[in-house]
Amino acid sequence: MKRQSGLFMAIIFACAGFVAEMAAFPTSSFAQAQPIRLVALGDSLSAGYLLPQEAAFPAALERALKAKGYNVEIINAGVSGDTSSGGLDRLDWSVPDGTDGVIVELGANDMLRGLDPAIPRQSIETIVERLKARNIGVMLAGMMASRNLGPDYAQKFDPLYQDIAKKHGLVLYPFFLEGIAGDRSLNLPDGLHPTAKGVEVIVERILPSVEAFLATLPKR
């Protein structure tokens, strides 16, 4: 009986030693997988104009994804006033090495300035091509032209996101401001930028598309 008791205690001490050894090596196979690293490359709409950073789109989207069990980190690479050309100019330093995917939200300022839609078309497609050349996944968040610019302008501007997404096989969320555009209760007094509640509505609506995008990224 004493020999059995001694063997039992030896097994307990051996297991305790194994647990202590595993705790000393957090990089073992038992450690949590590395997070998916995303970048939200955009303008003031995604940057969080006049909002605290925790209320901006990237932070709100990160919280929503984590609530659904995704291990993600999202960098806010939104710059207020940026055009698609501006986003292209800063692409390399806005999207660091090690990034798994980029959500591109650009073109609203091109539209508001009445720039030829050929300009954002070329800039956004170049962004896509350069990211894909770096083996970084891309999702497009589209924009629609303000109807006061006339039907001819809208006819040229609106399809550019769908055309690029179709050509390059990208996940597309057609209209970033879907569900909040024109709703005074969800926009700041300027009528252009979302409130914190407006951002939450955007995140709720775009979330299925982001999940579809994550499914296209290589597994870590």
N, C-alpha and C positions, 0 to 999 in steps of 0.2 A: 504493500500500500504506500510505504514511504517512497519506494522507487517510482511509482506512478505519479505521486505528488511532485516529486523532484522533476520529472519529465514535463509535467504540465507547466510548472513554473519556468522551466527553460524555454518552452514554446512561447510563453507570454513575454519573456524578456527579449526573445529573438524578434517577435512581431513589433514590440515597442522600438527596438533598435532600427527595424526597417522603416517604420513611420518617421522616426527622427531623421534617418538618412534621406528619405524622400523630401522632407521639408527643407533640407539643406540644399536641395537642387531644384529650384523653381522652374528651370528651363527644361525639365524632363518632359516625357510624353504626357504626364499627368497635368502639366500646366495648361492654362487657358490658351486657346488658339489666338494668334495675332489678329488684331482688329482689321476690318476692311477699311482702307483709307480712301475717302472721297474728298473731292474739292468741288465747291459750288462756285463756278466761274461766272460772274455776272455783273450787273450794274446795281443801282440803288434799290431795285425791287427785291433782290436777294441779299444785298448788303445789310438791310435793316435801317433804312433812312429814318433818322430821328427816334429810333428805338434802342433800348438797351441791347447789348449783344446777345443776351440770353433769350431775347424775344425775336431775334432775326431768324430768317428762314433756315440757315444751316443748323443753328442750335436747336430750333424747334423740330426740324426733321430728324436730327440725331436722336432727340428724346423719344420721338414717336417710333423710330426704328428699334431703339433699345427696348422700349416697352413691348415690342413684338418679338424680342429675343435675339435681335441682330447685334453682333459685336462690331460696331462701326465708330469711326471718327470722321467728322466732316469739317474741313477747313473752310472758313469764310473768305473767299477770294472775290468778293463783290466790291466794286469801286463806283461810288455815286458819280453819275454823269458820263460814265464810260460808254463809248460806242463799240460796235463789234470790232472795228479797226483797233481801238484802244485795247480791247481784250486780246487781240492777236499780238499786239506789240509787247504785251507783258506776259505772254503765255508761259515762256520758259521759267521765269522766276515765280509765277503764280502757282504753277503746278510742279511741285518738287518730285525728285526721283523717289520711287517707292509708292507713288499714288496708284491705286487700283482702278479708280474710275472718276470721271468728271461729269458733273451736270452743268451744261452750258445754257445760261440764261442771258442772252444778249440780243440786241436789235431794237429794243424799245426807244433808245435815244436816237438811233438812226432814223426811226420812223417819225419821232416827234420833231426832228429837225428837217424832215422832208427830204432826206437824202435819197438818191437814186437807189431803189431796192437791189440793184445789181451789186452795190457796195457791201451791204451786210451778207448777201448771198455768197459773195466771193470770200469775205473775211471768215464767216462761220464755217464754210466748207474747208478753208485752209486750216482753221483750228482743228477741225475733225481729222483731217489728213495727218497733221503733225502729231496729234495725240495717238492716233492709231499706229503711226510709225514708231512710237515709243512703247507700243503694246499696252496702252492705257485705254480702258473702255470709255465710251462716250454716250451720254444721254442728252437729248435736246429738249429744252423747255421753250416752246414757241411763243410767239407774240402775234397779235392781230393789229392791223392798221386802224387808227382812229378814222371813223367814217366821215369826219369833216374834211379829210384830205381828198375825198372824191373816190368814185368807184374805180377809175383807172389805176390810181395808186394802190388801192387795196387789192386789185386783181393781180398786180405784180408782186406786192409784198407778202400777202398772206400765205401763198403756196410754198415759199422758199424753204420753210422748215420741213414740210412734208417731203419735198423733193430731195432735200439733202438726206433726210432720214431713210427714205426709200433707197436712194443710191448707195448708201453706205451700211445699210442693214442695222439702223439704230433704233433704240426705244425712243419714242416721241410722246411727250405730253403736249398736245396741240396749243393750249393757251394757258400761260402761267397764271393769269389773273382770273381764270374761270371761277365763277361763283362770287367774286367780289367786285368785279368791274362795274362801276356805276352805282354801287351800294354805298351811300354816304356813311352809313353806320360802321362800315368795315374799312373805310379809307380815312386818311388824314385830311385836314381841311383843304389841302391842295387838290383833292379828288384824284390823285394819281398814285399815291403810295399807301400800302396797307397798314392798318393799325396792327397791334399785337394780336387782336382777335382775327383780323383779316389774314394774318400770316398763318394762324391756326387752321383757318378754313382752307387756305392754299395747301398746307401740309396734308390735311385730311383727304383732299381730293387727289393730290399727286402721289400719295403713298402707294397705291397699287402699281402705278407705273414705275416707281423707284424700286419696289420689290421685284418687278419683272426685270428691271435693269440689273439688280444685284445677282439675279439668277444667271445672267449671261457672263458674269465675271469668273475668272479661273478660281478654283477652290484653293484656299491657303492650307 
